[in-house]
Amino acid sequence: MSVVLFGYHNMGCIALKVLTELGIPVNAVVTHRDDPNENRWFESLAEKAGEKKIPVHYSEDLDSPGLLALVRTLAPEVLLSCYYRHMISEKVLAVPRRAALNLHGSLLPRYRGRCPVNWQILHGETVGGVTLHHMVRQADAGDIVGQRAVAIAPDDTAYALFRKLEPAAEELLREMMPRVMEGTAPRIPQDHSLADYFGGRRPEDGRIDWEWPAGRIYNLIRAVAWPYPGAFSILDGKKILVWWGEVREGGETHGPPGTVTAVGEERWVQTGEGRLKLVTLSWEGGSPDRGFPPHEVLREGDRLL
């Protein structure tokens, strides 16, 4: 009775922790090499597996036939994927004797696809969660084993939501993995009519469109706040990052969208509907802890583009 763990990020580390504490053998970990250009704020699954003397294989070193041969050689009872960044082929999914499962960061069938945590914040959801489900050819479309829901607060960032999902994921795996190994876990078909799918996000997707309502811009700021690349606008030809803001609905219109209004040391920006108070800014390449208050650079009548 063994598991091959495909994983990365904190969720992969949580899965490894749960499996080992439950006494479920992990005969190998398949993970990714870290991207030197990525802001790596999360733990390394490769390091955690190495500490436990579990063999580690990197996806970048394995072509499709090599990966299939590896999993066939390991002959696991269960294949478990936790924040592994590649689709796993149907041939590999067919190898484990009991199940091939994935841990996904939403309450499926909602928010299938990439970056579900960021998309949920971007769309202003008030409830999120994690789902353990069977893997099939279509991404995130397989039968559900179990779910855990968490509340999303109005001021939660994507990072804050991710940290809420971590204990929910641990609880879910701790409950369900013994049942999976025993063959007694639930298997609930998804209602595909309720499904939506979202793709990956790029840093350039963080550009603020000041024609949007203030609430939508606020959600974008939350969705890509640190440790993600940040929402941004352009001031005098330079990229300026908006790390936090506050919404003021309604009221008088103060110029076209993007126009800055000064109220003492406060700086408000006109949007397509309502105004947004800017709280923390930085220039490109900065971060919230190296940011500056808006009044240091923005003046009445400035225009953000």
HUCORHU-V827005 format. One record per backbone hydrogen bond with DSSP energy under -1.0 kcal/mol. CO is the residue of the C=O (numbers start at 1). NH is the residue of the N-H. If there is no record, write none. Layout:
((CO	NH) (CO	NH))
This chain:
((2	77) (2	78) (3	27) (4	80) (5	30) (6	82) (8	12) (9	13) (10	14) (11	15) (12	16) (13	17) (14	18) (15	19) (16	20) (17	21) (18	22) (19	24) (25	3) (28	5) (29	57) (30	7) (31	59) (35	38) (38	40) (39	41) (44	48) (45	49) (46	50) (47	51) (49	54) (50	53) (55	29) (57	31) (58	61) (59	62) (63	67) (64	68) (65	69) (66	70) (67	71) (68	72) (69	73) (70	74) (71	75) (76	97) (77	98) (77	99) (78	4) (79	101) (80	6) (81	103) (82	8) (89	93) (90	94) (92	95) (99	79) (100	135) (101	81) (102	133) (104	131) (106	108) (107	110) (109	196) (112	198) (115	119) (116	120) (117	121) (118	122) (119	123) (120	125) (121	124) (126	152) (128	150) (130	148) (131	104) (132	145) (132	146) (133	102) (138	141) (143	134) (144	188) (146	132) (148	130) (150	128) (153	156) (157	161) (158	162) (159	163) (160	164) (161	165) (162	166) (164	168) (165	169) (166	170) (167	171) (168	172) (169	173) (170	174) (171	175) (172	176) (173	177) (176	180) (177	181) (178	182) (179	184) (188	144) (190	192) (191	194) (192	195) (196	112) (198	114) (202	205) (203	206) (204	207) (206	232) (209	212) (212	272) (213	217) (214	218) (215	219) (216	220) (217	221) (218	222) (219	223) (220	224) (222	158) (224	230) (225	228) (231	242) (232	208) (233	240) (234	305) (235	238) (238	235) (239	284) (240	233) (241	282) (244	279) (244	280) (246	277) (248	275) (256	259) (258	304) (259	270) (260	301) (261	268) (263	266) (266	263) (267	278) (268	261) (269	276) (270	258) (273	214) (274	271) (275	248) (276	269) (277	246) (280	243) (280	244) (281	292) (282	241) (283	286) (287	290) (288	291) (292	281) (293	296) (294	297) (294	298) (299	302) (302	260))
